[in-house]
Amino acid sequence: MLTVLRHRAYRRLFAAQVVALAGTGLATVALGLLAYDIAGADAGAVLGTALAIKMTAYVLIAPAAAAVADRVPRRALLVGADLTRACIAVTLPFVDQVWQVYALVFLLQSASAVFTPAFQAVIPDVLPRERDYTRALSLARLAYDMESLFSPALAAALLCLVSYNWLFAGTVCGFLASAVLVAGTALPAASAASARTGTRRAGVAAGARLFLAVPPLRGLLALDLAVAAAGAMVTVNSIVYVRDLLGLSTGMVPVALGAYGAGSMGAALVLPRLLERVRDRTVMVRGALVMGFVFGALGVVTAAGGGWWRLPALLATWCAFGTACSMVLTPAGRLVRRCAPPPERTAAFAARFSLSHGCWLLTYPLAGWLGAAAGLRAAVVVLGALAVAAGVAAVRLWPAAGAAGPAAQRASTCRTASVKSMRMSTTPSTARARRAATGTMLRLRSDPENVTTPSATETTTGWSGKR
């Protein structure tokens, strides 16, 4: 997997992602302490509202940013978003009102909603080979899991030496380091067709239209809902299970969250080789369906009145949730890359970013409010039913290809995406992209095993990204 880091451009981008995630993790811990200083016993309500604001920013800002992202140089857009996040983080230690927390969280996450989809859209052009791109997706999954595991530990170590306000300085350093790394990286230019003319409204709707038009992407939306149901249960109610149900100390909460991260990391390590032999749909749909059985096991743990076995069972359940979620999330970027030709790629990643976080915006309140008002059993039943329904919907929305094997799936997916893209692309500036998509379809008919969607800059300049 680490062989992909031999690509200099990707190595620098991955380093930028890691340091930015570390800064974000420090900010998460510091915000919790800041909220307690401001609101005292109501800190949980403040953090819950801030989390909802975060998801709202993702849902609203990402598609709007996609309307203009392809008209701005990629490096300038990414560096500008990092610098904006750093400037906002500088102001956080001086906050003394709850409304200020909400306002700054919205601004900070709005900048992240600009950065993340644009960053995700760059990687397929930097790594045009599918095997390399798959390994990059696994590394990205590992980076997110490592951040959730080690950022709290790093914050705890720093808090032994400095006050929590200095954690925000670490956040600023993370964003500045990310900006420096991106600024020093030569990025392939976006396709000329990507910078097509048109109304802002059309740009905002382009990615969502693609998701509604292509069956695998419709299935991906349902899969994202299943992941959000499981992830929200873990994120929101881990402390309730540990403290109230099991009667353990707060120190066991990181252990429970670590079990989820361990399951996700284990799956991310195995998936690159597995996906060379097994179709994406098979892995992703089975991951979603497994969540239903895991919710059933969680229901047994929740209903049990006592027993030493409940803690190991809870950790195993959280680990299984992490594995199942990683089975869906790790290959998802491959699916978007195949289904979205270069002119639509940034809009497609932005649409997925926005729509998937819309799922979290639904499941976070469900997990918290149901657990508080009706008890953990009700939360398990409702979120479990939601995960099962989403998995079944994915099976229906994303029919299995008629021919078995990854090659046939790849051909079917790319052909569908190419046809839909040509139907949606009507402006003169997309003529070259339509010719490239037509060429892809013709090559698929003769040799579907070796054809992948061309990278954005290959379409216009012949740049292949090989070193």
Phi, psi and omega per residue, in radians:
M1 nan -0.675 -3.075
L2 -1.231 -0.186 3.132
T3 -1.077 -0.426 -3.130
V4 -1.158 -0.368 3.131
L5 -1.276 -0.068 3.038
R6 -1.212 -0.375 3.074
H7 -1.287 2.007 -3.008
R8 -1.051 -0.793 -3.105
A9 -1.093 -0.792 -3.131
Y10 -1.173 -0.657 3.135
R11 -1.010 -0.741 3.134
R12 -1.221 -0.679 3.113
L13 -1.153 -0.688 3.114
F14 -1.139 -0.725 3.082
A15 -1.062 -0.704 3.096
A16 -1.081 -0.724 3.116
Q17 -1.094 -0.744 -3.096
V18 -1.132 -0.821 -3.094
V19 -1.213 -0.594 3.092
A20 -1.169 -0.694 3.098
L21 -1.131 -0.691 3.101
A22 -1.068 -0.749 3.089
G23 -1.097 -0.688 3.113
T24 -1.132 -0.696 3.117
G25 -1.094 -0.718 3.081
L26 -1.107 -0.684 3.127
A27 -1.130 -0.613 3.132
T28 -1.086 -0.802 3.113
V29 -1.131 -0.795 -3.100
A30 -1.123 -0.641 3.122
L31 -1.123 -0.657 3.090
G32 -1.072 -0.759 3.123
L33 -1.209 -0.653 3.091
L34 -1.113 -0.754 3.124
A35 -1.070 -0.664 3.121
Y36 -1.173 -0.676 3.103
D37 -1.089 -0.658 -3.066
I38 -1.451 -0.778 -2.961
A39 -1.900 -0.179 3.136
G40 1.099 -2.156 -3.087
A41 -1.157 -0.328 3.122
D42 -1.554 0.242 -3.108
A43 -1.052 -0.617 3.135
G44 -1.083 -0.726 3.112
A45 -1.137 -0.672 3.114
V46 -1.109 -0.792 -3.135
L47 -1.165 -0.661 3.106
G48 -1.096 -0.730 3.096
T49 -1.153 -0.716 3.116
A50 -1.081 -0.656 3.119
L51 -1.157 -0.707 3.088
A52 -1.128 -0.671 3.096
I53 -1.116 -0.705 3.098
K54 -0.991 -0.863 -3.124
M55 -1.156 -0.630 3.105
T56 -1.099 -0.730 3.100
A57 -1.071 -0.744 3.129
Y58 -1.072 -0.766 -3.071
V59 -1.177 -0.687 -3.039
L60 -1.493 -0.690 -2.962
I61 -1.462 -0.670 -3.043
A62 -0.996 -0.872 3.135
P63 -1.175 -0.579 3.098
A64 -1.158 -0.684 3.114
A65 -1.136 -0.584 3.141
A66 -1.105 -0.430 -3.127
A67 -1.156 -0.450 -3.096
V68 -2.065 -0.142 -3.028
A69 -1.044 -0.710 -3.091
D70 -1.363 -0.082 3.071
R71 -1.695 -0.029 -3.125
V72 -2.041 2.416 3.073
P73 -0.930 2.365 -3.017
R74 -1.018 -0.818 -3.087
R75 -1.114 -0.713 3.118
A76 -1.103 -0.698 -3.137
L77 -1.128 -0.809 -3.115
L78 -1.162 -0.788 3.138
V79 -1.133 -0.719 3.111
G80 -1.066 -0.712 3.113
A81 -1.146 -0.715 3.100
D82 -1.096 -0.782 -3.141
L83 -1.135 -0.643 3.085
T84 -1.095 -0.765 3.121
R85 -1.102 -0.682 3.123
A86 -1.120 -0.744 3.141
C87 -1.108 -0.687 3.125
I88 -1.190 -0.719 -3.135
A89 -1.096 -0.541 3.123
V90 -1.054 -0.573 -3.060
T91 -1.440 -0.282 -3.021
L92 -1.068 -0.668 -3.138
P93 -1.105 -0.291 -3.072
F94 -1.690 0.116 -3.113
V95 -1.346 2.407 3.084
D96 -2.421 0.191 3.112
Q97 -2.304 2.562 -3.109
V98 -1.099 -0.719 -3.103
W99 -1.105 -0.523 3.092
Q100 -1.179 -0.662 3.061
V101 -1.034 -0.823 -3.116
Y102 -1.081 -0.775 -3.104
A103 -1.121 -0.777 -3.115
L104 -1.231 -0.619 3.070
V105 -1.090 -0.732 3.121
F106 -1.094 -0.772 3.141
L107 -1.140 -0.742 -3.132
L108 -1.106 -0.801 -3.112
Q109 -1.300 -0.433 3.033
S110 -1.136 -0.729 3.073
A111 -1.110 -0.667 3.087
S112 -1.148 -0.608 3.115
A113 -1.182 -0.414 3.027
V114 -1.401 -0.751 -3.035
F115 -1.209 -0.876 -2.928
T116 -1.109 -0.884 3.122
P117 -1.094 -0.667 3.116
A118 -1.124 -0.696 3.093
F119 -1.106 -0.780 -3.137
Q120 -1.107 -0.606 -3.128
A121 -1.284 -0.401 3.137
V122 -1.302 -0.667 -2.990
I123 -1.021 -0.746 3.119
P124 -1.067 -0.491 3.114
D125 -1.394 -0.557 3.089
V126 -1.264 -0.611 -3.137
L127 -2.121 1.415 -3.070
P128 -1.234 -0.402 3.113
R129 -1.285 2.298 -3.043
E130 -1.111 -0.650 3.142
R131 -1.089 -0.763 3.113
D132 -1.119 -0.721 -3.118
Y133 -1.139 -0.670 3.098
T134 -1.075 -0.748 3.102
R135 -1.129 -0.642 3.098
A136 -1.126 -0.667 3.094
L137 -1.112 -0.695 3.110
S138 -1.149 -0.709 3.088
L139 -1.099 -0.689 3.108
A140 -1.103 -0.723 3.090
R141 -1.076 -0.737 3.108
L142 -1.103 -0.679 -3.140
A143 -1.093 -0.741 3.108
Y144 -1.128 -0.723 -3.139
D145 -1.190 -0.708 3.120
M146 -1.116 -0.644 3.111
E147 -1.082 -0.749 -3.122
S148 -1.178 -0.461 -3.129
L149 -1.507 -0.778 -2.939
F150 -1.727 -0.396 3.109
S151 -1.075 -0.768 3.068
P152 -1.063 -0.667 3.119
A153 -1.147 -0.729 3.097
L154 -1.112 -0.720 3.120
A155 -1.097 -0.721 3.127
A156 -1.084 -0.715 3.121
A157 -1.129 -0.738 -3.139
L158 -1.177 -0.609 -3.126
L159 -1.174 -0.319 3.039
C160 -1.245 -0.325 -3.058
L161 -1.952 -0.575 -3.047
V162 -2.374 2.946 3.061
S163 -1.337 2.870 -3.046
Y164 -1.130 -0.419 3.123
N165 -1.039 -0.509 3.139
W166 -1.262 -0.274 3.062
L167 -1.121 -0.569 3.095
F168 -1.133 -0.512 3.049
A169 -1.110 -0.660 3.050
G170 -1.099 -0.646 3.084
T171 -1.097 -0.782 3.119
V172 -1.063 -0.777 3.135
C173 -1.084 -0.673 3.121
G174 -1.087 -0.793 -3.139
F175 -1.197 -0.666 3.114
L176 -1.157 -0.716 3.105
A177 -1.105 -0.688 3.087
S178 -1.079 -0.749 3.135
A179 -1.086 -0.727 3.141
V180 -1.122 -0.763 -3.126
L181 -1.128 -0.742 3.128
V182 -1.180 -0.699 -3.119
A183 -1.099 -0.514 -3.141
G184 -1.599 0.184 -3.097
T185 -1.887 2.291 3.062
A186 -1.400 1.958 -3.112
L187 -1.781 2.470 3.042
P188 -1.127 2.459 -3.127
A189 -1.220 2.650 3.072
A190 -1.197 2.699 3.096
S191 -1.025 2.482 3.081
A192 -1.043 -0.553 3.113
A193 -1.210 -0.414 3.130
S194 -1.177 -0.525 -3.125
A195 -1.573 0.695 -3.046
R196 -1.196 2.718 3.084
T197 -1.364 2.869 3.136
G198 2.595 3.053 -3.110
T199 -1.379 2.766 3.082
R200 -1.061 -0.669 -3.136
R201 -1.091 -0.682 3.128
A202 -1.134 -0.660 3.128
G203 -1.139 -0.710 3.135
V204 -1.111 -0.653 -3.042
A205 -1.476 -0.222 -3.006
A206 -1.046 -0.845 -3.111
G207 -1.148 -0.767 3.135
A208 -1.106 -0.649 3.108
R209 -1.099 -0.688 3.108
L210 -1.122 -0.735 -3.138
F211 -1.121 -0.595 3.132
L212 -1.373 -0.370 -3.055
A213 -1.543 -0.520 -2.985
V214 -1.836 2.130 -3.077
P215 -0.959 -0.785 3.130
P216 -1.047 -0.599 3.135
L217 -1.305 -0.574 3.016
R218 -1.094 -0.734 3.085
G219 -1.100 -0.630 3.137
L220 -1.104 -0.626 3.087
L221 -1.059 -0.758 3.104
A222 -1.137 -0.686 3.114
L223 -1.116 -0.676 3.093
D224 -1.090 -0.598 3.096
L225 -1.164 -0.696 3.090
A226 -1.093 -0.753 3.108
V227 -1.081 -0.739 -3.123
A228 -1.119 -0.634 3.121
A229 -1.123 -0.808 3.141
A230 -1.217 -0.794 -3.105
G231 -1.112 -0.666 3.121
A232 -1.156 -0.657 3.106
M233 -1.050 -0.748 -3.133
V234 -1.223 -0.867 -3.033
T235 -1.143 -0.780 -3.020
V236 -1.429 -0.683 -2.944
N237 -1.880 0.102 3.096
S238 -1.017 -0.789 -3.111
I239 -1.156 -0.553 3.117
V240 -1.194 -0.755 3.107
Y241 -1.102 -0.788 -3.072
V242 -1.203 -0.847 -3.025
R243 -1.423 -0.841 -3.020
D244 -1.552 -0.851 -3.063
L245 -1.290 -0.800 -3.082
L246 -1.669 -0.267 3.108
G247 1.182 0.575 -3.105
L248 -1.752 3.022 -3.109
S249 -1.344 2.863 3.118
T250 -1.070 -0.483 -3.134
G251 -1.081 -0.308 3.106
M252 -1.430 -0.211 3.135
V253 -1.107 -0.841 3.073
P254 -1.046 -0.537 3.108
V255 -1.137 -0.754 3.121
A256 -1.114 -0.799 3.108
L257 -1.135 -0.578 3.087
G258 -1.141 -0.579 3.091
A259 -1.117 -0.711 3.069
Y260 -1.080 -0.811 3.127
G261 -1.102 -0.653 3.134
A262 -1.122 -0.715 3.101
G263 -1.116 -0.723 3.121
S264 -1.144 -0.745 -3.140
M265 -1.154 -0.714 3.121
G266 -1.048 -0.762 3.108
A267 -1.139 -0.711 -3.133
A268 -1.095 -0.569 3.118
L269 -1.253 -0.587 -3.067
V270 -1.485 -0.545 -2.951
L271 -1.083 -0.655 -3.116
P272 -0.949 -0.770 3.106
R273 -1.272 -0.667 -3.130
L274 -1.104 -0.686 -3.092
L275 -1.248 -0.201 3.021
E276 -1.314 -0.323 -3.092
R277 -2.026 -0.404 -3.044
V278 -2.088 2.509 -3.129
R279 -1.158 2.583 3.099
D280 -0.983 -0.771 -3.090
R281 -1.042 -0.744 -3.126
T282 -1.040 -0.831 -3.118
V283 -1.145 -0.828 -3.019
M284 -1.213 -0.782 -3.119
V285 -1.160 -0.706 3.123
R286 -1.145 -0.634 3.065
G287 -1.036 -0.745 3.138
A288 -1.179 -0.711 -3.126
L289 -1.206 -0.566 3.084
V290 -1.062 -0.570 -3.123
M291 -1.016 -0.594 3.106
G292 -1.073 -0.747 3.114
F293 -1.182 -0.626 3.129
V294 -1.174 -0.676 3.062
F295 -1.087 -0.636 3.070
G296 -1.078 -0.756 3.091
A297 -1.119 -0.675 3.115
L298 -1.125 -0.615 3.081
G299 -1.080 -0.654 3.090
V300 -1.126 -0.785 3.118
V301 -1.072 -0.721 -3.098
T302 -1.170 -0.663 -3.079
A303 -1.397 -0.318 -3.094
A304 -1.145 2.413 -3.118
G305 -1.442 -0.315 -3.121
G306 3.091 3.140 3.126
G307 2.210 2.457 -3.119
W308 -1.145 -0.409 -3.026
W309 -1.284 -0.213 -3.011
R310 -1.168 -0.655 3.123
L311 -1.153 -0.893 3.073
P312 -1.016 -0.637 3.138
A313 -1.170 -0.698 3.116
L314 -1.122 -0.771 3.126
L315 -1.088 -0.713 3.111
A316 -1.139 -0.665 3.122
T317 -1.140 -0.786 3.112
W318 -1.100 -0.698 3.103
C319 -1.098 -0.713 3.112
A320 -1.144 -0.692 3.056
F321 -1.035 -0.782 3.129
G322 -1.076 -0.720 3.116
T323 -1.102 -0.827 -3.111
A324 -1.117 -0.720 3.131
C325 -1.132 -0.701 3.121
S326 -1.159 -0.565 3.083
M327 -1.073 -0.523 3.106
V328 -1.513 -0.792 -2.967
L329 -1.324 -0.642 -3.057
T330 -1.105 -0.835 3.140
P331 -1.378 -0.085 -3.007
A332 -1.056 -0.669 3.129
G333 -1.106 -0.623 3.075
R334 -1.054 -0.728 -3.101
L335 -1.128 -0.792 3.131
V336 -1.116 -0.725 -3.131
R337 -1.061 -0.737 -3.121
R338 -1.244 -0.689 -3.029
C339 -1.428 -0.329 -3.101
A340 -1.903 1.891 3.046
P341 -1.115 2.824 -3.016
P342 -0.845 -0.736 -3.121
P343 -1.086 -0.395 -3.078
E344 -1.878 0.053 -2.926
R345 -1.174 -0.830 -3.133
T346 -1.084 -0.745 3.111
A347 -1.104 -0.644 -3.133
A348 -1.182 -0.781 3.109
F349 -1.133 -0.671 3.100
A350 -1.138 -0.708 3.125
A351 -1.122 -0.729 3.130
R352 -1.153 -0.715 3.095
F353 -1.017 -0.800 -3.103
S354 -1.223 -0.835 -3.071
L355 -1.186 -0.675 3.131
S356 -1.152 -0.672 3.100
H357 -1.279 -0.393 2.963
G358 -1.086 -0.626 3.057
C359 -1.093 -0.755 3.117
W360 -1.152 -0.601 3.102
L361 -1.086 -0.493 3.071
L362 -1.402 -0.789 -2.979
T363 -1.411 -0.516 3.101
Y364 -1.015 -0.932 3.113
P365 -1.086 -0.646 3.118
L366 -1.042 -0.836 -3.112
A367 -1.092 -0.737 -3.101
G368 -1.318 -0.851 -3.057
W369 -1.235 -0.721 3.113
L370 -1.141 -0.732 3.127
G371 -1.084 -0.667 -3.114
A372 -1.360 -0.697 -3.022
A373 -1.537 -0.699 -3.038
A374 -2.019 -0.110 3.120
G375 1.759 2.870 -3.100
L376 -1.137 -0.585 -3.133
R377 -1.055 -0.772 3.132
A378 -1.101 -0.700 3.121
A379 -1.111 -0.712 3.122
V380 -1.113 -0.784 -3.106
V381 -1.113 -0.835 -3.062
V382 -1.197 -0.841 -3.124
L383 -1.213 -0.600 3.063
G384 -1.119 -0.756 3.092
A385 -1.102 -0.664 3.116
L386 -1.125 -0.728 3.131
A387 -1.137 -0.736 3.127
V388 -1.134 -0.788 3.130
A389 -1.076 -0.683 3.121
A390 -1.164 -0.699 3.099
G391 -1.106 -0.753 3.110
V392 -1.142 -0.698 3.103
A393 -1.088 -0.661 3.115
A394 -1.091 -0.700 3.107
V395 -1.073 -0.705 -3.122
R396 -1.309 -0.691 -3.073
L397 -1.329 -0.451 -3.091
W398 -2.106 1.412 -3.095
P399 -1.093 2.589 3.094
A400 -1.172 2.499 3.092
A401 -1.142 2.615 -3.122
G402 -1.139 -0.639 3.133
A403 -1.714 2.513 -3.129
A404 -1.419 2.715 3.010
G405 1.865 2.651 -3.121
P406 -1.068 -0.601 -3.092
A407 -1.131 -0.770 3.141
A408 -1.142 -0.696 3.104
Q409 -1.103 -0.709 -3.121
R410 -1.102 -0.761 -3.125
A411 -1.122 -0.788 -3.122
S412 -1.099 -0.777 -3.118
T413 -1.110 -0.819 -3.101
C414 -1.170 -0.654 -3.133
R415 -1.125 -0.770 3.120
T416 -1.052 -0.802 -3.123
A417 -1.101 -0.699 -3.109
S418 -1.136 -0.757 -3.139
V419 -1.117 -0.799 -3.135
K420 -1.108 -0.699 -3.135
S421 -1.108 -0.727 -3.135
M422 -1.151 -0.584 3.117
R423 -1.229 -0.631 -3.096
M424 -1.401 -0.456 -3.060
S425 -1.527 1.940 -3.064
T426 -2.125 -0.123 -3.088
T427 -1.524 2.672 -3.119
P428 -1.027 -0.518 -3.074
S429 -1.204 -0.188 -3.135
T430 -1.762 0.160 -3.101
A431 -1.059 -0.737 -3.118
R432 -1.127 -0.679 3.104
A433 -1.134 -0.646 3.121
R434 -1.140 -0.693 3.113
R435 -1.113 -0.670 3.124
A436 -1.142 -0.714 3.127
A437 -1.127 -0.684 3.095
T438 -1.102 -0.730 3.094
G439 -1.070 -0.679 3.094
T440 -1.061 -0.750 -3.135
M441 -1.102 -0.727 -3.139
L442 -1.132 -0.701 3.124
R443 -1.196 -0.560 3.109
L444 -1.066 -0.655 -3.106
R445 -1.160 -0.565 -3.089
S446 -1.588 -0.583 -3.068
D447 -2.682 1.337 -3.061
P448 -1.184 -0.332 -3.081
E449 -1.183 -0.578 -2.962
N450 -1.908 0.212 -3.075
V451 -1.844 2.306 2.978
T452 -2.260 2.850 3.119
T453 -1.095 2.275 -3.131
P454 -1.150 2.607 3.110
S455 -1.238 2.840 -3.062
A456 -1.020 -0.794 -3.047
T457 -1.432 -0.353 3.014
E458 -1.108 -0.583 -3.116
T459 -1.102 -0.590 -3.016
T460 -1.922 -0.522 -3.026
T461 -2.176 -0.160 -3.103
G462 1.388 0.117 3.130
W463 -1.211 2.238 -3.028
S464 -1.825 -0.234 3.140
G465 1.375 0.038 -3.112
K466 -1.478 2.542 -3.119
R467 -2.217 nan nan
